[in-house]
């Protein structure tokens, strides 16, 4: 049926619609259908669950192969072999050179602990609050770092300097050598690591006692009570403190006492005031010589903590290093 607006006398419409026939329907767009079929053929698989499953399996296999290749190529054993192969002087192929290198390293590692022991063995603050035990890790280092050299000497004696395999450092059973190295180096590393942690823990506890809990334990309370007695004596003898405390007659009964001498030592050494009390007045020095904002307990705590750090941290680092060497040597296949 023609639209209401169409003119029945229009010659063009008459030519398109002869008499007795229905109006011609517009032809379908075959090109558009073709485009739709092409789109479906090209992207229809995206809505297919089986296609996605196959794609996922393919991707998973590809990355699994890559991961396996990376694990094989950069395995701890291969990395260790590569590292040892680049040792200087071909030490991995000559047990005598390796022995010499380990002896030189062991001697160098002993220098710092020995110097720390010599420097702090007579430190009055360390001996008063911790005793000499905290310095024992320093002496432990020379006692254990030469154990690996003994292990290497054991290997050398086992073969009488003869090797059955030119590619191996020792002609002993490889697995046995790996376990011996792991046990020896692990033992040395464990001992050094534990001793370093212990020294740090002891010094940290003493420092915390002095700085944060001063007067709460018997030792700090004894020093605090002695300081209060001296402060009261000084205030009664010289309210303006225009003369030295040693000039007070009442000081004679305190002269020579251990705690009194110790209070005088740390006040002069650290230029601090008081003990547990902040912003106190000095007893054994002039006010212009002292740091009035520095409490003596805090200064001593920082000093003790610093000694523990210098003793313990090197031992911890050496312990970690020896443990690492033991693990790498255990993974090395050329022993």
PyMOL commands that set and color helices and strands:
alter all, ss='L'
color gray80, all
select helices_A, chain A and resi 11-16+30-47+49-73+76-85+88-93+95-120+124-129+132-144+147-159+174-211+218-237+245-247+249-253+258-270+287-289+296-331
alter helices_A, ss='H'
color red, helices_A
deselect
rebuild
show_as cartoon
